Amino acid sequence: MIMMQPVLEIYAPDGFGLWPVADVEPFGFLPLSGTLSPAEVGTAMMRIADCNDVDPDGDHPPRPADALGSFLHGLLTCDVLFAAGGLRVVDDSTGVSFVPGCCDGLEDWRDWYRLVEGEHTLGFGHAPESPVAERVGDVVRLTVDAEQGDGPVIELSLTELRHLLAGAERDLVDFLALAANWASGHLPDHCAAVTAALSRVLDVPAAAVSPEA
């Protein structure tokens, strides 16, 4: 069975205290879905905010003095948002995992549709690993490291890819709804703005979140 998951690249938090986070393995991947625990959502929110913890260019309000406002400032004011990660594909039958590369970002997950639309090659990173997706006819070939001529690969049909991408989008929509609910409890003064920013970085519509979320 082949699975596709939207994932965040995670590091172990060091003294983070703005909200509860889960214990995580450093430099691993956290799959995003609607089934995460509150602490796991907190970890994901910490990572996404940290990825954008920069001073925006241009005409933006100054960084707030308070610790929470300062940490969220980039996420809430940057024109272009980033989240380390992407789409991970795993073939259970072989144990092969195709993971996001260094040039990949979760905000660009829809680039995978370019293969469906006819593009032949998508590159996701460079050395030490160079994950590449190639379309050959109606087959998509995922090479874990293109620098290895006989390295591990995953092959799937275009029909499978469409199905997997639809499932990944459902996971992101479900995570957005879960995160919006989390933000209403942990970040009540920033809930609407945080939800809108998450919608942008996950590239799923905020309208997908129900009013009760």
C-alpha positions in Angstrom: 0.0 0.0 0.0 1.3 3.5 -0.9 0.5 6.4 1.4 1.0 10.1 1.1 1.0 12.5 4.0 1.6 16.2 4.5 4.4 16.5 7.0 6.3 19.2 8.9 10.0 18.8 9.5 10.3 19.1 13.3 13.1 19.8 15.8 13.0 19.2 19.5 11.8 22.4 21.3 14.4 23.8 23.7 12.8 25.8 26.5 9.8 26.8 24.5 7.1 28.0 26.9 4.5 30.1 25.0 2.1 27.1 24.9 2.2 23.3 25.5 4.1 21.2 23.0 4.7 17.5 22.6 8.0 15.7 23.1 9.3 14.9 19.6 12.3 13.3 18.0 14.7 16.0 16.5 14.9 16.3 12.7 11.9 14.0 12.2 8.6 14.6 10.4 5.2 15.2 12.0 2.3 14.1 9.8 -0.5 16.7 9.8 -4.1 15.6 10.0 -7.2 16.0 12.1 -6.2 13.3 14.6 -3.3 15.1 16.3 -3.3 15.6 20.1 -3.5 19.2 21.4 0.2 19.0 22.3 1.1 17.8 18.8 -0.9 20.7 17.3 1.0 23.0 19.6 4.3 21.5 18.2 3.1 22.1 14.6 2.1 25.6 15.4 5.4 26.3 17.1 7.3 25.0 14.0 5.3 26.9 11.5 5.6 30.1 13.4 9.3 29.6 13.9 9.8 29.0 10.2 8.5 32.5 9.7 10.0 34.2 12.7 11.7 37.0 10.7 11.2 40.7 10.3 9.1 41.2 7.1 10.4 43.5 4.3 8.4 46.6 3.3 5.8 48.5 5.1 4.7 46.3 8.0 4.0 47.1 11.6 7.0 46.8 14.0 7.6 43.7 16.0 5.6 43.7 19.3 7.5 43.9 22.5 5.6 41.0 24.2 7.1 37.5 23.7 3.9 35.9 22.1 3.3 38.8 19.7 6.9 38.9 18.8 7.0 35.2 18.0 3.9 35.3 15.9 4.9 38.5 14.1 6.4 37.0 11.0 3.6 34.5 10.6 1.0 37.2 10.8 2.7 39.9 8.7 5.0 38.3 6.1 3.8 38.4 2.5 5.3 35.0 1.7 5.1 32.2 4.2 7.1 29.0 4.5 6.8 25.7 6.4 9.6 23.2 6.4 8.3 19.9 5.0 6.1 18.8 2.2 4.5 15.6 1.1 5.9 12.2 2.2 5.2 9.1 0.2 5.7 5.7 1.8 5.4 2.3 0.1 4.5 -0.2 2.9 5.2 -3.2 0.7 8.9 -2.3 0.2 9.5 0.1 3.2 10.7 2.8 0.8 10.0 6.4 2.0 10.1 9.4 -0.3 10.6 12.4 1.9 10.6 16.2 1.3 14.0 17.6 0.3 15.9 20.7 1.3 14.3 22.7 -1.6 10.8 21.6 -0.7 8.2 23.4 1.5 4.7 22.4 2.6 3.4 25.6 1.1 4.3 24.3 -2.3 2.6 20.9 -2.0 0.3 21.7 -4.9 3.3 21.6 -7.2 2.7 17.8 -7.3 -0.3 18.5 -9.6 2.1 19.7 -12.3 2.9 16.0 -12.9 -0.8 15.3 -13.4 -1.0 18.2 -15.8 1.9 16.9 -17.9 5.2 18.1 -16.5 7.8 15.5 -16.7 10.1 16.2 -13.7 9.9 17.8 -10.3 13.1 18.1 -8.1 12.8 18.5 -4.4 16.3 19.0 -3.2 20.1 18.4 -3.8 23.0 16.7 -2.1 23.3 14.9 0.3 19.9 13.6 -1.1 18.2 14.6 -4.3 14.6 13.4 -4.3 13.1 13.6 -7.8 9.6 12.8 -9.2 9.4 11.9 -12.9 6.4 11.2 -15.1 6.8 8.5 -17.7 3.6 8.1 -19.7 0.9 7.4 -17.1 3.4 6.3 -14.4 5.0 8.5 -11.8 8.4 7.4 -10.6 9.7 8.7 -7.3 13.4 8.4 -6.8 14.6 8.8 -3.3 18.1 10.0 -4.3 18.7 10.8 -8.0 22.4 10.8 -7.3 22.2 7.0 -6.7 21.8 5.3 -10.1 20.3 2.1 -8.5 18.7 3.7 -5.4 15.2 3.0 -4.0 12.2 4.1 -6.0 8.4 4.2 -5.7 6.2 3.8 -8.7 2.5 4.7 -8.9 0.0 5.5 -11.6 -1.4 9.0 -12.3 -4.8 7.7 -11.0 -3.1 6.8 -7.7 -1.4 10.1 -7.6 -4.6 12.0 -8.0 -6.2 9.9 -5.3 -3.3 10.4 -2.9 -3.2 14.2 -3.5 -6.9 14.4 -2.7 -6.3 12.6 0.5 -3.4 14.9 1.4 -5.6 17.9 0.9 -8.3 16.4 3.2 -5.6 15.9 5.8 -4.6 19.5 5.5 -8.2 20.8 5.7 -8.8 18.6 8.8 -5.6 19.9 10.4 -6.5 23.5 9.6 -9.9 23.0 11.4 -8.2 21.3 14.3 -5.6 24.1 14.5 -8.3 26.8 14.4 -10.0 25.2 17.3 -6.7 24.9 19.1 -6.0 28.6 18.4 -9.3 29.7 19.8 -8.3 28.2 23.2 -4.5 29.0 23.2 -4.3 32.1 21.2 -7.7 33.8 21.6 -6.5 37.3 20.7 -4.8 36.1 17.5 -7.2 33.2 16.5 -8.6 34.7 13.3 -5.2 36.0 12.1 -3.5 32.8 12.9 -6.1 30.7 11.1 -5.9 33.0 8.0 -2.1 32.6 8.0 -2.3 28.9 8.3 -4.7 28.8 5.4 -2.1 30.6 3.3 0.9 28.5 4.3 -1.1 25.2 3.9 -2.6 26.4 0.7 -6.1 25.3 1.6 -9.1 27.7 1.9 -10.0 29.1 5.3 -13.6 28.7 4.2 -13.1 24.9 4.6 -13.0 25.5 8.3 -16.5 25.2 9.8 -17.8 28.0 12.0 -17.8 25.6 15.0 -14.1 24.8 14.5 
